[in-house]
């Protein structure tokens, strides 16, 4: 790194060339950020009284209307059901899809391409956008939420499972093939047991992400606690909002804990 | 299974996880019971759902061909989304450094560590869109709310990642620099920063990619970007325009992902 010849008097971490390259990238980053900030239609003056507004919001939330707790139990349960049922449906769909998208188990390049295309589109579209679509199809309610969760999760799980399938040990597969087993048997006995821990791990991980996602599905009408939360916010019933935020916090933290604990047992 | 001298003629694959058959059956029964209970308890209008499939067909039919004619609206929305993502990633990148240091148990005092960790947990728990609604209430409609939402999400994500990285770093170099009598800031620059910088940059780039994805939806609750246009097009049954927006989002996310993977592979 250091220039040849006489050793420099002062130690520097970077050679002049490295310094130039680093400075160049920093300037590029600053330029992009300045361009972005100056082009955005932002009324900066709003920032000035932000702390007053935020403080106002917080004081309006206290004391939380704990009497409201009984009324949110059903929507809260619905939120959990949407996340869980969505994850169950995803589990069923994503496994065959992962086999289709993994380069070593897919029948031919056309199926591989179809599989990959489904995975990429599923992941590119946010759960809430999927929810918008399914609300238009099924009408407002939990059904739209379940399908929104499913369509977003397929891409996530399918991708991770497909990657796991591509990294399996080929020995067992060849051994099963050598017995003259059919294609399906090879997948079931040679491949599936090797990726089962990954499948279960990603399912549980996605479940806890889905709990978090399903709390906001109601904003677009797709069921769960979000419906009540959005209407309370729009009606400025802040003490009720405080109760719901607490409830959401509790279920998300619990689900994250369950997910982390069970995943550490699997792997 | 059997230890007799004559092997079983039919081989059965041993169960992978739960070896106790009773427990395994119990798990399946519980799962089935849960499915029945949860589906039954959901308040669903089955008649409306049944009408869904023909409606889906109708919607698909009306989506094609995608209508790119309102280009200026589309491009303005997309650029606003991307700008929010860039600026928010930068803000997150800067603010995450102090918060990440404070959340590392091997550098920060216990009280600071706990405060920083609870801040991270609190902001990670709430979905971006939920945070966006609050910012819309505080700052009004527009990209400022979206920018701040994405910034909060970025700060908590990046600082959690660097805190973990700092906790896993090699303490030998810390001790070596400390032994020279260096101050805390020198310690950070010469012992901590070289060890965590590559991963920090990787996490920031990943977050930029994630922000691009999220910036397309915060608009649904009024926080700027293409999401508002998308949501409006759904409400007006302009499905062909919706598809045009969705295809643009997919392309944008795809480019972002390729860019992110490329940079991160070069950083390694």
HADDOCK unambig.tbl for C-alpha pairs under 7 A between the chains (distance, minus, plus):
assign (segid A and resid 33 and name CA) (segid B and resid 86 and name CA) 6.22 0.50 0.50
assign (segid A and resid 33 and name CA) (segid B and resid 87 and name CA) 5.20 0.50 0.50
assign (segid A and resid 33 and name CA) (segid B and resid 90 and name CA) 6.98 0.50 0.50
assign (segid A and resid 36 and name CA) (segid B and resid 83 and name CA) 4.52 0.50 0.50
assign (segid A and resid 36 and name CA) (segid B and resid 84 and name CA) 6.93 0.50 0.50
assign (segid A and resid 36 and name CA) (segid B and resid 86 and name CA) 6.83 0.50 0.50
assign (segid A and resid 36 and name CA) (segid B and resid 87 and name CA) 6.10 0.50 0.50
assign (segid A and resid 37 and name CA) (segid B and resid 87 and name CA) 6.28 0.50 0.50
assign (segid A and resid 40 and name CA) (segid B and resid 80 and name CA) 6.46 0.50 0.50
assign (segid A and resid 40 and name CA) (segid B and resid 143 and name CA) 6.79 0.50 0.50
assign (segid A and resid 41 and name CA) (segid B and resid 143 and name CA) 6.59 0.50 0.50
assign (segid A and resid 42 and name CA) (segid B and resid 143 and name CA) 6.29 0.50 0.50
assign (segid A and resid 42 and name CA) (segid B and resid 144 and name CA) 5.52 0.50 0.50
assign (segid A and resid 46 and name CA) (segid B and resid 139 and name CA) 5.99 0.50 0.50
assign (segid A and resid 50 and name CA) (segid B and resid 138 and name CA) 6.71 0.50 0.50
assign (segid A and resid 53 and name CA) (segid B and resid 138 and name CA) 5.79 0.50 0.50
assign (segid A and resid 54 and name CA) (segid B and resid 138 and name CA) 6.38 0.50 0.50
assign (segid A and resid 78 and name CA) (segid B and resid 42 and name CA) 6.47 0.50 0.50
assign (segid A and resid 81 and name CA) (segid B and resid 38 and name CA) 5.95 0.50 0.50
assign (segid A and resid 121 and name CA) (segid B and resid 250 and name CA) 6.49 0.50 0.50
assign (segid A and resid 124 and name CA) (segid B and resid 250 and name CA) 5.30 0.50 0.50
assign (segid A and resid 124 and name CA) (segid B and resid 253 and name CA) 5.97 0.50 0.50
assign (segid A and resid 125 and name CA) (segid B and resid 250 and name CA) 6.89 0.50 0.50
assign (segid A and resid 137 and name CA) (segid B and resid 52 and name CA) 5.05 0.50 0.50
assign (segid A and resid 137 and name CA) (segid B and resid 55 and name CA) 5.63 0.50 0.50
assign (segid A and resid 137 and name CA) (segid B and resid 56 and name CA) 5.39 0.50 0.50
assign (segid A and resid 138 and name CA) (segid B and resid 48 and name CA) 6.40 0.50 0.50
assign (segid A and resid 138 and name CA) (segid B and resid 49 and name CA) 4.95 0.50 0.50
assign (segid A and resid 138 and name CA) (segid B and resid 52 and name CA) 4.63 0.50 0.50
assign (segid A and resid 139 and name CA) (segid B and resid 48 and name CA) 6.70 0.50 0.50
assign (segid A and resid 141 and name CA) (segid B and resid 44 and name CA) 6.67 0.50 0.50
assign (segid A and resid 142 and name CA) (segid B and resid 42 and name CA) 6.87 0.50 0.50
assign (segid A and resid 142 and name CA) (segid B and resid 44 and name CA) 6.73 0.50 0.50
assign (segid A and resid 212 and name CA) (segid B and resid 127 and name CA) 6.26 0.50 0.50
assign (segid A and resid 213 and name CA) (segid B and resid 127 and name CA) 6.59 0.50 0.50
assign (segid A and resid 216 and name CA) (segid B and resid 129 and name CA) 6.79 0.50 0.50
assign (segid A and resid 216 and name CA) (segid B and resid 130 and name CA) 6.57 0.50 0.50
assign (segid A and resid 249 and name CA) (segid B and resid 125 and name CA) 6.21 0.50 0.50
assign (segid A and resid 252 and name CA) (segid B and resid 125 and name CA) 6.31 0.50 0.50
